[in-house]
Amino acid sequence: MMLPSRSPPALQLDVSNVESWCASNPSACCSAEFLGVEMPVSPDAPRKIREKLAAGRLPRDAPPMTATGQGTGNLCDGCDTPIDRDQMQYEFEAPGRRFIRLHVWCGLLWEAYRREANQP
């Protein structure tokens, strides 16, 4: 069951070196720790998410509401790998009634890159 939650307005995540760090440390980039919880990470997730944002395949605007819950096996719209049942996923409705599903780490990257792209 997905629980609705509001998007956090003050997310601070420094992603300026994520892509180069993942490229130079591919085995270390296969998992990340955030708030003491280990999360699997696709080594090319940063690149894919940036490319999808630039191409319009991921939205640049924040959704009015985001749901979180247990993974369902669907592919992550950020990194294109499955979100397993033992993982948490973010889910929201994008324009065109399309649902976006992201691993937690991919969701954090998407949020940071989205905000970076929207800066004047």
C-alpha positions, 0 to 999 in steps of 0.5 A, spaced: 500 500 500 502 506 498 502 512 503 501 519 500 506 524 502 508 531 501 515 532 497 520 535 502 521 543 500 528 543 503 532 537 500 539 538 500 543 533 496 550 535 493 550 531 487 556 535 483 561 530 483 556 523 483 557 522 476 565 522 476 565 518 483 561 513 480 565 512 474 571 512 478 568 507 483 563 503 480 563 497 485 562 502 491 557 506 487 553 499 487 550 501 493 549 508 497 548 509 504 543 514 506 540 516 513 544 509 515 540 505 510 543 501 505 540 502 498 542 499 491 544 504 486 545 502 478 552 505 477 549 509 471 543 512 474 546 519 475 547 519 467 541 516 465 537 520 470 540 527 467 539 524 460 532 523 461 531 530 464 534 533 459 530 529 454 523 530 457 522 523 459 523 525 467 519 531 469 522 537 471 516 540 475 515 537 482 509 533 483 504 535 488 504 529 492 509 523 492 507 516 495 512 511 498 511 504 499 514 497 498 517 496 491 513 492 486 518 489 481 516 495 476 522 498 473 525 504 476 524 510 471 530 513 473 535 507 472 531 502 468 532 496 473 527 493 477 525 496 484 524 489 488 519 488 494 525 489 499 526 496 497 522 502 497 520 506 491 517 513 490 511 513 486 507 519 483 503 521 477 506 525 471 503 529 466 499 525 461 497 520 467 503 517 467 506 514 473 513 515 475 516 510 479 523 511 482 528 507 487 529 512 493 536 513 491 534 515 484 528 519 487 534 523 491 538 524 484 532 526 480 530 531 485 537 534 486 538 534 478 531 537 477 532 543 482 539 544 479 536 544 472 530 549 474 535 554 477 536 561 473 
